[in-house]
């Protein structure tokens, strides 16, 4: 196929990886390429300095945007450069097809106070983001309203304020007055207390029926705002709340009044599908019976994300919150994400398995840095639709009764990062989850004991048939170390035994075989590979020392064949690996720069896996850093 006939989707993919210089040269190939490459080349402009400002606002024949402005889709304005109705009109004339405008204001004098509202509406603009910083007060509300009036076609709005500005109900009403088509609204603002007069007129407010997604990060002292939001945003499908209470826990009367008001409404967020709660600082919203306030509204919720900060051992915030949300919507919940955001510490280990008692539609469990332990057999029994399990920190185990009620499970994706697990649980998962196709194990700690005879720590997933297997660093802990978070011993070597190249083979009738064995079976050739798992942080990306070559493998295998004798005699030897030569030399050879000593006395992992289509151990191609996940709409595992 001639290059001039490449389909647009192929050209778009090519353009994503080209520099501006290459895009400019590629646009000269043919007219078909010119349009698409110009769109990529000119799609973003940033006004961050005086040079960029002059290039835009200096209307003269030399202004290149008079020619190429039609290709601009996104505009970013920051720092000291003014924003007013007049220069927005200039932008509108230069960039008639722009879809997104992002503005960051740094100085109050940079916001012109012109109130010219005769400018035409910017019809192509559908995404507006304004960060007011510390510089907005009541004197600037009028000109800001004039600016908003030029964006009547905006469907996505993101506003950010600092503590210097306190917003009331009137600001929310004004936003929806000027932006009647708004569908997605995000704001960070300090909210004023709602007065008795406000409460008396809330029911008179016109609901924003078109708004389906709202994200509110609020400094607030009044839970009655929930009542306003419930009246105003009746059709919201995604609700994200980050309440921050500056003066500590709310008083009971405030909660009681809000609950009473909400109970008078026929529906509270009746179309809500996704609820995101960020519980930070002194937030007590989730310590109070918030979900009782919203009980009638979130019974059909499908996605729930809980991001919390600071938890003591006595707090049990995650357990109590999970139990409450499950009490309300366990039958409909499809996705659960927990995130613990303390950058310094991790919570103590705690088991939350029994929180998932009956979740027939749950597809995703994603727990990040919460110290949560999961009993997999309980999760599998109570969540029959689970397709993806992701765990950062914490651990996975099985109970003593796991084998008594053994039913196949449809889990497809297993992602364990800095987590703990024992070999029996890994084997249980590989046997029970017949559909398991993608496994990613990073910094995994395996509870077990190194064999005194062979130096082996056995991990058996030989029943798994995987599309992709990824393994990073591996650690092991003795059973006595259960409960300790820090990995104790890093393992430098892994022997991977996996099945490859399947082929069908008919079994002759005179062969003595198990009666339960199918006559037409798939047999696999096995492949054994030794890997170096040493956690290198300064190794050049071009150097691949992960797969050990035959001379080194022979040396290692000989050592482990006599492991007991070597340990008794004190023959604790290592192997030296060089990043300069990409070679490995045994003790006694000349030392090389950029060397790493690998300890044979710590033993090795013998990892047995079934058929694996793609296997990446420790060092992976750039493509493989893309994460994989279960897509419930496409009903398959995808990458991102």
VEXDREN-2710 file (C-alpha; in Angstrom, 1 decimal):
% VEXDREN-2710
k/r/px/py/pz
1/UNK/0.0/0.0/0.0
2/UNK/1.4/3.4/-0.9
3/UNK/2.1/5.6/2.1
4/UNK/-0.3/8.2/0.7
5/UNK/-3.1/5.8/1.1
6/UNK/-2.6/4.9/4.8
7/UNK/-5.9/5.1/6.7
8/UNK/-6.4/8.0/9.1
9/UNK/-6.3/5.8/12.2
10/UNK/-2.8/4.6/11.2
11/UNK/-1.6/8.1/10.6
12/UNK/-3.0/9.2/13.9
13/UNK/-1.0/6.5/15.7
14/UNK/2.1/7.5/13.8
15/UNK/1.7/11.2/14.7
16/UNK/1.5/10.3/18.5
17/UNK/5.2/9.3/18.5
18/UNK/6.6/12.0/16.3
19/UNK/8.5/15.2/17.4
20/UNK/7.3/18.6/16.3
21/UNK/10.2/18.7/13.8
22/UNK/9.1/15.3/12.3
23/UNK/5.5/16.3/12.2
24/UNK/6.4/19.4/10.2
25/UNK/8.4/17.4/7.7
26/UNK/5.8/14.7/7.5
27/UNK/3.1/17.3/6.7
28/UNK/5.0/18.0/3.4
29/UNK/4.5/14.4/2.1
30/UNK/1.0/14.9/0.7
31/UNK/-2.2/16.9/1.3
32/UNK/-3.7/14.0/3.2
33/UNK/-0.9/13.9/5.7
34/UNK/-0.7/17.7/6.0
35/UNK/-4.2/18.1/7.5
36/UNK/-3.7/15.3/10.1
37/UNK/-0.1/16.2/11.0
38/UNK/-1.0/19.9/11.3
39/UNK/-3.8/19.1/13.7
40/UNK/-1.3/17.2/15.9
41/UNK/1.5/19.9/15.5
42/UNK/-0.8/22.8/16.4
43/UNK/-3.3/21.2/18.7
44/UNK/-1.8/22.7/22.0
45/UNK/-0.5/26.2/22.7
46/UNK/0.7/27.5/26.0
47/UNK/0.9/31.1/27.1
48/UNK/3.5/31.0/29.9
49/UNK/5.8/33.9/29.1
50/UNK/6.0/37.2/27.4
51/UNK/7.2/35.8/24.1
52/UNK/4.2/33.4/23.8
53/UNK/1.8/36.2/24.9
54/UNK/3.1/38.5/22.2
55/UNK/2.8/35.7/19.6
56/UNK/-0.9/35.3/20.3
57/UNK/-2.2/38.8/21.2
58/UNK/-0.1/40.8/18.6
59/UNK/-2.6/40.8/15.7
60/UNK/-0.5/41.5/12.6
61/UNK/0.1/39.8/9.3
62/UNK/3.1/38.1/10.9
63/UNK/0.9/36.3/13.4
64/UNK/1.3/32.6/12.5
65/UNK/-1.9/31.8/14.3
66/UNK/-4.0/33.6/11.7
67/UNK/-3.1/30.7/9.4
68/UNK/-2.7/27.8/11.8
69/UNK/-5.0/28.8/14.6
70/UNK/-7.8/26.7/13.0
71/UNK/-5.9/23.5/14.1
72/UNK/-5.5/24.5/17.8
73/UNK/-7.7/22.4/20.2
74/UNK/-6.3/23.2/23.6
75/UNK/-5.1/26.5/25.1
76/UNK/-3.2/26.9/28.5
77/UNK/-2.7/30.3/30.0
78/UNK/-0.7/30.7/33.2
79/UNK/1.2/33.1/35.5
80/UNK/1.3/36.8/34.7
81/UNK/-0.7/37.1/31.6
82/UNK/-4.1/38.7/31.7
83/UNK/-7.5/37.2/31.2
84/UNK/-10.4/39.4/30.3
85/UNK/-13.5/39.5/28.0
86/UNK/-11.4/41.4/25.4
87/UNK/-8.5/39.1/25.1
88/UNK/-10.8/36.1/25.2
89/UNK/-12.5/37.6/22.2
90/UNK/-9.0/37.7/20.5
91/UNK/-8.5/34.0/21.3
92/UNK/-12.0/33.2/20.0
93/UNK/-11.2/34.9/16.7
94/UNK/-7.8/33.2/16.3
95/UNK/-8.8/29.8/17.5
96/UNK/-12.4/29.1/16.3
97/UNK/-12.1/25.3/16.7
98/UNK/-10.6/25.2/20.2
99/UNK/-12.3/22.8/22.6
100/UNK/-10.5/23.3/25.9
101/UNK/-9.3/26.5/27.7
102/UNK/-7.2/26.2/30.9
103/UNK/-6.4/29.4/32.9
104/UNK/-4.3/29.8/36.0
105/UNK/-4.4/33.3/37.6
106/UNK/-1.5/34.5/39.8
107/UNK/-2.1/38.2/40.4
108/UNK/-5.4/40.0/41.1
109/UNK/-4.3/43.0/38.9
110/UNK/-4.0/40.6/36.0
111/UNK/-7.8/40.0/35.9
112/UNK/-9.2/42.9/33.9
113/UNK/-12.4/44.4/35.2
114/UNK/-13.9/45.2/31.9
115/UNK/-17.6/44.2/31.8
116/UNK/-18.2/44.1/28.1
117/UNK/-20.7/41.4/27.6
118/UNK/-21.3/42.0/23.9
119/UNK/-18.8/39.4/22.8
120/UNK/-20.2/36.4/21.0
121/UNK/-20.4/33.0/22.6
122/UNK/-17.5/30.7/21.9
123/UNK/-19.5/27.9/20.4
124/UNK/-16.6/25.3/19.9
125/UNK/-15.5/25.5/23.5
126/UNK/-16.8/22.7/25.7
127/UNK/-14.1/22.3/28.4
128/UNK/-13.1/25.2/30.7
129/UNK/-10.7/25.1/33.6
130/UNK/-10.0/28.1/35.9
131/UNK/-7.7/28.2/38.9
132/UNK/-8.2/31.4/40.8
133/UNK/-5.5/30.7/43.4
134/UNK/-5.6/33.2/46.2
135/UNK/-6.7/36.1/44.1
136/UNK/-10.5/36.4/43.9
137/UNK/-12.9/38.3/46.0
138/UNK/-16.3/39.9/45.8
139/UNK/-15.1/42.8/43.6
140/UNK/-14.1/40.3/40.9
141/UNK/-17.2/38.3/40.8
142/UNK/-18.9/40.6/38.2
143/UNK/-16.1/40.5/35.6
144/UNK/-15.7/36.8/36.1
145/UNK/-19.4/36.4/35.4
146/UNK/-18.9/38.4/32.2
147/UNK/-16.2/35.9/31.2
148/UNK/-18.4/32.9/32.0
149/UNK/-21.2/34.4/29.8
150/UNK/-19.0/33.8/26.7
151/UNK/-18.9/30.0/27.4
152/UNK/-22.5/29.0/27.2
153/UNK/-21.7/25.9/25.3
154/UNK/-19.2/24.5/27.9
155/UNK/-20.2/21.0/29.1
156/UNK/-17.1/20.5/31.4
157/UNK/-16.1/23.0/34.1
158/UNK/-13.3/22.8/36.6
159/UNK/-13.0/25.7/39.1
160/UNK/-10.4/25.9/41.9
161/UNK/-10.3/28.5/44.7
162/UNK/-8.2/28.9/47.9
163/UNK/-9.3/29.5/51.5
164/UNK/-9.3/33.2/50.7
165/UNK/-12.7/32.9/49.0
166/UNK/-15.8/31.6/50.6
167/UNK/-18.5/30.4/48.2
168/UNK/-22.3/30.4/48.9
169/UNK/-25.3/29.0/47.2
170/UNK/-25.5/32.0/44.9
171/UNK/-22.2/31.1/43.2
172/UNK/-23.5/27.7/42.3
173/UNK/-26.7/29.1/41.0
174/UNK/-24.8/31.7/38.9
175/UNK/-22.6/29.0/37.3
176/UNK/-25.6/27.0/36.1
177/UNK/-27.3/30.2/34.9
178/UNK/-24.3/31.1/32.6
179/UNK/-23.5/27.5/31.7
180/UNK/-26.9/25.8/31.1
181/UNK/-25.3/22.9/29.1
182/UNK/-23.0/21.9/31.9
183/UNK/-22.6/18.1/32.3
184/UNK/-19.4/17.7/34.3
185/UNK/-18.6/20.0/37.2
186/UNK/-15.5/19.9/39.4
187/UNK/-14.7/22.5/42.1
188/UNK/-12.4/23.0/45.1
189/UNK/-13.8/25.7/47.3
190/UNK/-14.5/26.8/50.9
191/UNK/-18.2/26.7/51.6
192/UNK/-20.1/29.2/53.8
193/UNK/-22.6/28.0/56.4
194/UNK/-26.1/27.7/55.1
195/UNK/-28.5/30.2/56.7
196/UNK/-32.1/29.5/57.6
197/UNK/-33.2/31.8/54.8
198/UNK/-31.1/29.6/52.3
199/UNK/-32.7/26.5/53.6
200/UNK/-36.2/27.9/53.1
201/UNK/-35.5/28.7/49.5
202/UNK/-33.5/25.6/48.5
203/UNK/-36.6/23.8/47.2
204/UNK/-37.3/26.8/44.9
205/UNK/-34.0/26.3/43.0
206/UNK/-34.2/25.0/39.5
207/UNK/-32.4/21.6/39.3
208/UNK/-29.5/21.1/37.0
209/UNK/-31.0/18.2/35.1
210/UNK/-28.2/17.9/32.5
211/UNK/-25.4/17.6/35.1
212/UNK/-24.3/13.9/35.4
213/UNK/-20.8/14.2/37.0
214/UNK/-19.9/16.3/39.9
215/UNK/-16.7/16.4/42.0
216/UNK/-16.7/18.6/45.1
217/UNK/-13.6/19.2/47.2
218/UNK/-15.0/21.3/50.0
219/UNK/-13.8/23.1/53.1
220/UNK/-17.1/23.0/55.0
221/UNK/-18.7/23.3/58.4
222/UNK/-22.2/22.5/57.4
223/UNK/-23.5/19.1/56.4
224/UNK/-26.7/20.8/55.1
225/UNK/-24.9/21.3/51.8
226/UNK/-25.7/17.7/51.1
227/UNK/-29.4/18.7/51.1
228/UNK/-28.7/21.4/48.6
229/UNK/-26.7/19.1/46.3
230/UNK/-29.5/16.5/46.5
231/UNK/-32.1/19.0/45.4
232/UNK/-29.9/20.7/42.7
233/UNK/-28.3/17.6/41.2
234/UNK/-31.1/15.2/40.9
235/UNK/-29.8/13.3/37.9
236/UNK/-26.1/13.0/38.9
237/UNK/-24.6/9.6/38.1
238/UNK/-21.0/10.1/39.4
239/UNK/-20.6/11.9/42.8
240/UNK/-17.1/12.6/44.2
241/UNK/-16.9/14.2/47.7
242/UNK/-13.9/15.4/49.5
243/UNK/-15.2/17.2/52.6
244/UNK/-12.6/18.9/54.9
245/UNK/-13.9/20.0/58.3
246/UNK/-11.6/22.7/59.7
247/UNK/-13.1/22.8/63.2
248/UNK/-13.2/19.0/63.8
249/UNK/-16.2/16.7/64.0
250/UNK/-19.6/18.1/63.1
251/UNK/-22.2/18.5/65.8
252/UNK/-25.0/16.0/66.2
253/UNK/-27.7/18.6/65.6
254/UNK/-26.3/19.5/62.2
255/UNK/-26.3/15.8/61.2
256/UNK/-29.8/15.3/62.5
257/UNK/-31.2/18.3/60.7
258/UNK/-29.7/17.2/57.4
259/UNK/-31.0/13.7/57.8
260/UNK/-34.4/15.0/58.5
261/UNK/-34.4/17.3/55.5
262/UNK/-33.2/14.5/53.2
263/UNK/-35.8/12.1/54.4
264/UNK/-38.5/14.5/53.1
265/UNK/-37.3/14.2/49.6
266/UNK/-38.9/11.5/47.4
267/UNK/-35.5/10.5/46.0
268/UNK/-31.9/11.3/46.9
269/UNK/-29.4/10.9/44.1
270/UNK/-31.6/8.2/42.7
271/UNK/-29.5/7.8/39.5
272/UNK/-26.2/7.6/41.2
273/UNK/-23.9/4.8/39.8
274/UNK/-20.5/5.8/41.2
275/UNK/-19.6/7.3/44.6
276/UNK/-16.1/8.5/45.4
277/UNK/-15.3/9.6/49.0
278/UNK/-12.0/11.1/50.0
279/UNK/-11.7/11.1/53.8
280/UNK/-8.9/13.4/54.8
281/UNK/-7.6/15.3/57.8
282/UNK/-10.2/15.9/60.5
283/UNK/-13.0/14.6/58.3
284/UNK/-15.7/12.9/60.3
285/UNK/-18.3/12.6/57.6
286/UNK/-17.7/8.8/57.4
287/UNK/-17.5/8.4/61.1
288/UNK/-21.0/9.8/61.3
289/UNK/-23.9/7.8/59.7
290/UNK/-23.5/9.6/56.4
291/UNK/-24.8/6.6/54.4
292/UNK/-27.9/6.6/56.5
293/UNK/-28.6/10.1/55.2
294/UNK/-28.2/8.9/51.6
295/UNK/-29.7/5.4/52.2
296/UNK/-32.6/5.8/49.8
297/UNK/-30.4/7.2/47.0
298/UNK/-27.4/5.0/46.7
299/UNK/-29.0/1.5/46.8
300/UNK/-28.2/1.1/43.1
301/UNK/-24.6/2.2/43.2
302/UNK/-22.2/0.2/41.0
303/UNK/-18.8/1.8/41.7
304/UNK/-17.4/2.9/45.0
305/UNK/-14.0/4.4/45.6
306/UNK/-12.8/5.3/49.2
307/UNK/-9.6/7.3/49.6
308/UNK/-8.7/7.9/53.2
309/UNK/-5.9/9.4/55.2
310/UNK/-4.6/8.8/58.7
311/UNK/-6.0/5.7/60.5
312/UNK/-5.1/4.5/64.0
313/UNK/-5.2/0.9/64.9
314/UNK/-8.3/1.6/67.0
315/UNK/-10.0/3.6/64.3
316/UNK/-11.0/0.7/62.0
317/UNK/-12.3/3.3/59.5
318/UNK/-12.0/1.1/56.5
319/UNK/-13.7/-1.8/58.1
320/UNK/-16.6/0.2/59.4
321/UNK/-17.1/2.1/56.2
322/UNK/-16.9/-1.0/54.1
323/UNK/-19.5/-2.7/56.3
324/UNK/-21.8/0.2/56.0
325/UNK/-21.6/0.5/52.2
326/UNK/-22.0/-3.2/51.8
327/UNK/-25.1/-3.2/54.0
328/UNK/-26.7/-0.7/51.6
329/UNK/-25.6/-1.9/48.1
330/UNK/-23.8/-5.2/48.2
331/UNK/-26.2/-6.6/45.6
332/UNK/-25.4/-4.0/43.0
333/UNK/-21.8/-3.1/43.6
334/UNK/-19.5/-3.9/40.7
335/UNK/-16.3/-2.0/41.5
336/UNK/-14.5/-1.2/44.8
337/UNK/-11.3/0.8/45.1
338/UNK/-9.6/1.5/48.5
339/UNK/-6.6/3.9/48.7
340/UNK/-4.6/4.9/51.8
341/UNK/-2.8/8.2/51.0
342/UNK/-0.5/8.7/54.0
343/UNK/2.9/9.2/52.3
344/UNK/4.8/8.3/55.5
345/UNK/3.3/5.2/57.0
346/UNK/1.2/2.2/56.2
347/UNK/-1.6/0.9/58.4
348/UNK/-1.2/-2.2/60.5
349/UNK/-2.3/-5.5/58.9
350/UNK/-6.0/-6.2/59.2
351/UNK/-8.4/-8.7/57.5
352/UNK/-11.4/-7.3/55.6
353/UNK/-12.5/-10.5/53.9
354/UNK/-15.7/-10.8/55.8
355/UNK/-16.8/-7.4/54.5
356/UNK/-17.5/-9.0/51.2
357/UNK/-20.2/-11.4/52.4
358/UNK/-22.6/-11.3/49.4
359/UNK/-21.5/-9.4/46.3
360/UNK/-22.8/-11.3/43.3
361/UNK/-22.0/-8.6/40.7
362/UNK/-18.6/-7.4/42.0
363/UNK/-16.0/-7.4/39.2
364/UNK/-13.1/-5.4/40.6
365/UNK/-11.4/-5.3/44.0
366/UNK/-8.5/-2.8/44.0
367/UNK/-6.8/-2.1/47.4
368/UNK/-3.9/0.2/47.5
369/UNK/-1.6/0.6/50.5
370/UNK/-4.3/-0.2/53.1
371/UNK/-2.6/-3.1/54.9
372/UNK/-5.6/-5.2/54.0
373/UNK/-5.4/-9.0/54.0
374/UNK/-7.9/-11.1/52.0
375/UNK/-8.9/-14.7/52.5
376/UNK/-9.1/-15.7/48.9
377/UNK/-11.5/-18.7/49.3
378/UNK/-14.1/-16.4/51.0
379/UNK/-13.7/-13.7/48.3
380/UNK/-14.1/-16.3/45.6
381/UNK/-17.2/-17.8/47.2
382/UNK/-18.9/-14.5/48.0
383/UNK/-17.9/-12.7/44.7
384/UNK/-18.6/-15.2/41.9
385/UNK/-18.3/-12.5/39.2
386/UNK/-14.9/-11.2/40.3
387/UNK/-12.6/-10.7/37.3
388/UNK/-9.8/-8.6/38.6
389/UNK/-8.0/-8.5/42.0
390/UNK/-5.3/-5.9/42.6
391/UNK/-3.5/-5.6/45.8
392/UNK/-0.7/-3.2/46.8
393/UNK/0.6/-4.1/50.3
394/UNK/-1.3/-6.5/52.5
395/UNK/-1.6/-10.1/51.7
396/UNK/-3.6/-13.0/50.3
397/UNK/-4.2/-16.4/52.0
398/UNK/-6.6/-19.3/52.2
399/UNK/-8.4/-20.7/55.2
400/UNK/-8.2/-24.2/56.5
401/UNK/-11.6/-25.1/55.0
402/UNK/-10.7/-23.8/51.5
403/UNK/-10.7/-27.2/49.8
404/UNK/-14.0/-28.4/51.2
405/UNK/-16.2/-26.2/49.0
406/UNK/-14.1/-26.0/45.9
407/UNK/-15.9/-24.4/42.8
408/UNK/-14.2/-23.1/39.7
409/UNK/-13.9/-19.3/39.6
410/UNK/-13.7/-16.9/36.7
411/UNK/-10.9/-14.5/37.9
412/UNK/-8.9/-13.2/34.9
413/UNK/-6.4/-10.7/36.3
414/UNK/-4.2/-11.0/39.4
415/UNK/-1.9/-8.1/40.2
416/UNK/0.0/-8.3/43.5
417/UNK/2.5/-5.5/44.3
418/UNK/4.5/-5.5/47.5
419/UNK/2.1/-8.0/48.9
420/UNK/2.6/-11.3/50.8
421/UNK/1.3/-14.7/49.9
422/UNK/2.2/-18.4/50.5
423/UNK/2.8/-21.1/47.9
424/UNK/-0.3/-23.0/48.8
425/UNK/-2.5/-19.9/48.1
426/UNK/-0.8/-19.3/44.7
427/UNK/-1.4/-23.0/43.8
428/UNK/-5.0/-22.8/45.0
429/UNK/-5.6/-19.7/42.8
430/UNK/-4.0/-21.3/39.8
431/UNK/-6.2/-24.4/40.1
432/UNK/-9.5/-22.9/41.1
433/UNK/-9.3/-19.9/38.7
434/UNK/-9.4/-21.8/35.4
435/UNK/-9.9/-18.6/33.4
436/UNK/-6.9/-16.8/34.9
437/UNK/-5.0/-15.2/32.0
438/UNK/-2.9/-12.3/33.3
439/UNK/-0.6/-12.4/36.4
440/UNK/1.7/-9.6/37.5
441/UNK/3.8/-10.2/40.6
442/UNK/6.0/-7.3/41.8
443/UNK/8.1/-7.2/45.0
444/UNK/6.1/-10.2/46.1
445/UNK/7.0/-11.8/49.5
446/UNK/6.4/-15.5/49.7
447/UNK/6.0/-17.1/53.1
448/UNK/7.9/-20.3/53.1
449/UNK/11.1/-22.1/54.0
450/UNK/14.2/-22.6/51.9
451/UNK/14.9/-26.4/51.5
452/UNK/17.9/-27.3/53.5
453/UNK/18.8/-30.0/50.9
454/UNK/18.4/-28.2/47.6
455/UNK/18.1/-24.5/48.5
456/UNK/14.7/-24.4/46.8
457/UNK/11.6/-22.4/47.6
458/UNK/8.9/-24.0/45.4
459/UNK/6.1/-21.9/43.9
460/UNK/3.7/-24.2/41.9
461/UNK/1.3/-22.6/39.5
462/UNK/1.5/-25.4/37.0
463/UNK/-2.2/-25.6/36.5
464/UNK/-2.4/-22.0/35.1
465/UNK/-2.7/-21.3/31.4
466/UNK/-1.7/-17.7/31.0
467/UNK/-1.7/-15.2/28.2
468/UNK/0.9/-13.1/30.1
469/UNK/3.1/-13.5/33.2
470/UNK/5.2/-10.7/34.7
471/UNK/7.5/-11.1/37.7
472/UNK/9.6/-8.5/39.4
473/UNK/11.6/-8.9/42.6
474/UNK/10.8/-11.8/44.9
475/UNK/11.3/-12.0/48.6
476/UNK/10.7/-14.8/51.1
477/UNK/9.9/-14.8/54.8
478/UNK/9.8/-17.7/57.2
479/UNK/6.4/-18.4/58.7
480/UNK/7.5/-16.9/62.0
481/UNK/7.8/-13.5/60.4
482/UNK/4.1/-13.3/59.4
483/UNK/2.9/-9.8/60.4
484/UNK/6.1/-8.1/59.5
485/UNK/5.7/-5.7/56.6
486/UNK/9.3/-5.2/55.5
487/UNK/10.7/-7.9/53.2
488/UNK/13.4/-9.8/55.0
489/UNK/15.3/-11.7/52.4
490/UNK/15.6/-10.9/48.7
491/UNK/16.0/-13.9/46.4
492/UNK/18.6/-13.4/43.6
493/UNK/17.8/-16.4/41.4
494/UNK/14.7/-18.0/39.9
495/UNK/14.3/-21.1/37.9
496/UNK/11.2/-20.9/35.8
497/UNK/9.7/-24.0/34.4
498/UNK/6.9/-23.4/32.0
499/UNK/5.0/-25.1/29.2
500/UNK/5.5/-23.8/25.7
501/UNK/4.4/-24.8/22.2
502/UNK/1.3/-26.9/22.8
503/UNK/0.4/-29.7/20.3
504/UNK/-2.4/-32.2/20.1
505/UNK/-1.6/-35.9/20.4
506/UNK/-4.0/-38.8/20.0
507/UNK/-3.6/-41.5/22.6
508/UNK/-3.6/-45.1/21.2
509/UNK/-6.2/-47.5/22.6
510/UNK/-3.6/-49.9/23.9
511/UNK/-1.9/-47.3/26.0
512/UNK/-2.4/-47.6/29.8
513/UNK/-3.9/-44.4/30.9
514/UNK/-6.1/-43.0/33.6
515/UNK/-9.8/-43.5/32.6
516/UNK/-10.6/-39.9/33.3
517/UNK/-7.9/-38.6/31.0
518/UNK/-9.3/-37.4/27.6
519/UNK/-8.4/-39.4/24.5
520/UNK/-7.5/-36.2/22.6
521/UNK/-5.1/-34.3/24.9
522/UNK/-3.0/-31.3/24.6
523/UNK/0.6/-31.9/25.5
524/UNK/3.1/-29.1/26.1
525/UNK/6.8/-29.0/25.7
526/UNK/8.5/-27.6/28.8
527/UNK/11.2/-24.9/28.9
528/UNK/13.5/-24.2/31.8
529/UNK/15.1/-20.8/32.2
530/UNK/17.3/-19.4/35.0
531/UNK/16.8/-15.7/35.8
532/UNK/18.7/-13.1/37.8
533/UNK/16.2/-11.2/40.0
534/UNK/18.6/-8.8/41.6
535/UNK/16.9/-5.4/42.1
536/UNK/19.2/-3.1/40.1
537/UNK/18.4/0.6/40.3
538/UNK/21.3/2.0/38.4
539/UNK/21.7/-0.6/35.6
540/UNK/21.5/0.9/32.1
541/UNK/18.2/0.0/30.4
542/UNK/20.2/-1.3/27.4
543/UNK/21.8/-4.0/29.5
544/UNK/19.9/-7.2/29.9
545/UNK/21.4/-9.5/32.5
546/UNK/18.2/-11.3/33.5
547/UNK/18.5/-14.5/31.6
548/UNK/21.5/-16.5/32.8
549/UNK/23.6/-18.3/30.2
550/UNK/24.7/-21.9/30.2
551/UNK/28.1/-21.6/31.9
552/UNK/26.6/-19.7/34.8
553/UNK/23.6/-22.0/35.0
554/UNK/25.9/-25.1/35.2
555/UNK/27.8/-23.4/38.0
556/UNK/24.6/-22.6/39.9
557/UNK/23.0/-26.0/39.5
558/UNK/26.2/-27.7/40.7
559/UNK/26.2/-25.5/43.8
560/UNK/22.5/-26.3/44.6
561/UNK/22.9/-30.0/44.0
562/UNK/25.4/-30.0/46.9
563/UNK/23.6/-27.2/48.8
564/UNK/23.5/-29.0/52.2
565/UNK/27.2/-29.9/52.1
566/UNK/28.1/-26.4/50.9
567/UNK/26.2/-24.8/53.8
568/UNK/27.6/-27.2/56.4
569/UNK/31.2/-26.7/55.1
570/UNK/30.7/-22.9/55.1
571/UNK/31.1/-22.7/51.3
572/UNK/29.0/-19.6/50.9
573/UNK/29.8/-18.3/47.5
574/UNK/28.4/-15.6/45.3
575/UNK/28.3/-14.7/41.6
576/UNK/29.5/-11.4/40.3
577/UNK/27.5/-9.7/37.6
578/UNK/28.9/-6.8/35.5
579/UNK/26.8/-4.1/34.0
580/UNK/29.6/-2.9/31.8
581/UNK/30.1/-6.1/29.9
582/UNK/26.7/-7.6/30.4
583/UNK/28.6/-10.7/31.5
584/UNK/28.6/-12.8/34.6
585/UNK/31.8/-14.1/36.1
586/UNK/32.3/-16.7/38.9
587/UNK/34.5/-16.0/42.0
588/UNK/38.2/-15.8/41.3
589/UNK/37.9/-14.0/38.0
590/UNK/39.1/-10.4/37.4
591/UNK/36.8/-7.8/39.0
592/UNK/34.8/-5.6/36.6
593/UNK/33.3/-2.2/37.1
594/UNK/29.6/-1.8/37.9
595/UNK/29.5/-5.2/39.6
596/UNK/26.8/-6.7/41.7
597/UNK/27.4/-9.6/44.0
598/UNK/24.6/-12.2/44.1
599/UNK/24.3/-14.6/47.0
600/UNK/23.8/-18.3/46.3
601/UNK/23.5/-19.2/49.9
602/UNK/20.0/-17.6/50.1
603/UNK/18.7/-20.2/47.8
604/UNK/16.4/-19.8/44.8
605/UNK/12.8/-19.8/43.7
606/UNK/11.6/-22.8/41.6
607/UNK/8.6/-21.3/39.8
608/UNK/6.5/-23.9/38.0
609/UNK/3.9/-22.5/35.7
610/UNK/1.6/-24.0/33.1
611/UNK/1.4/-22.7/29.5
612/UNK/2.5/-19.0/29.2
613/UNK/2.1/-17.2/25.9
614/UNK/4.1/-14.1/26.9
615/UNK/6.6/-14.1/29.8
616/UNK/8.5/-11.1/31.1
617/UNK/10.8/-11.5/34.1
618/UNK/12.2/-8.4/35.9
619/UNK/13.2/-6.5/32.7
620/UNK/10.4/-5.9/30.4
621/UNK/10.0/-4.1/27.0
622/UNK/8.6/-0.5/27.2
623/UNK/5.3/-1.8/25.9
624/UNK/4.9/-4.1/28.9
625/UNK/4.9/-1.3/31.5
626/UNK/1.4/-0.6/30.2
627/UNK/-1.0/-2.0/32.8
628/UNK/-3.6/-4.6/32.0
629/UNK/-7.1/-4.6/33.4
630/UNK/-10.5/-6.2/32.9
631/UNK/-12.9/-4.2/30.7
632/UNK/-16.4/-5.1/31.6
633/UNK/-17.8/-3.4/28.5
634/UNK/-15.6/-5.3/26.0
635/UNK/-15.7/-8.4/28.2
636/UNK/-12.0/-9.0/27.9
637/UNK/-8.6/-8.0/29.3
638/UNK/-7.2/-4.8/27.8
639/UNK/-4.0/-2.8/28.3
640/UNK/-3.6/0.9/29.1
END
